[in-house]
Amino acid sequence: MSNIHIKIHSVDQPAKLIPLLRKYTALGISEIKNRIGSGQSVFTFNALDEDECEIANKIIMGIPALGGEVKLFDDDEELTLDLYWNLQQQREETSKYLQDIVDLQNTKILISLDEKFLGMIGDTCTVFSTLGNDIILESEMNNRLMDLLQTIVDDQVPAKVYQVEQYEEGFDEDDEVSPNEILAQYKSYFD
């Protein structure tokens, strides 16, 4: 299913629908009247395109408010409005899930801890910089980093963790996150 057609059935006064449909479609007044009268689609949209769905949703919600009944069709098969709304919710959740994964992949983790804990690091991170007795370590999101963060949590190592964009050169206090937050975030998408 990709292209969905919106048709209007049982409308008392088709003229009430014209401003709504003119606003969101490229159809002229007579074309709108003809399509409503003959049961043709007044709007066709790609169900996977977020922008087109946004327009379609406004039409789908607006028609009943103006006295019309909306029917949705995937080719010749009618879709119920409940099914359509469920599909839209799934599309939004999938889109958010994918964006969250991209966001995680485009961030890096910086860990500030006392240099006496350097032995526990191994080759998990690279040294980003030093600040007094603290070393600032840098790592991308991966399983070895998650093991290190779990060790920091389990052993109650005094460390500060920062999550920044992949190409940022620095960090500030606003970037600070808890190791548990990073662990939970990572596990929710990659475990």
Summary of the structure (lengths in Angstrom):
residues: 191
radius of gyration: 26.8
end to end distance: 30.2
largest distance: 79.7
contacts: 514
relative contact order: 0.11
helix: 50%
strand: 27%
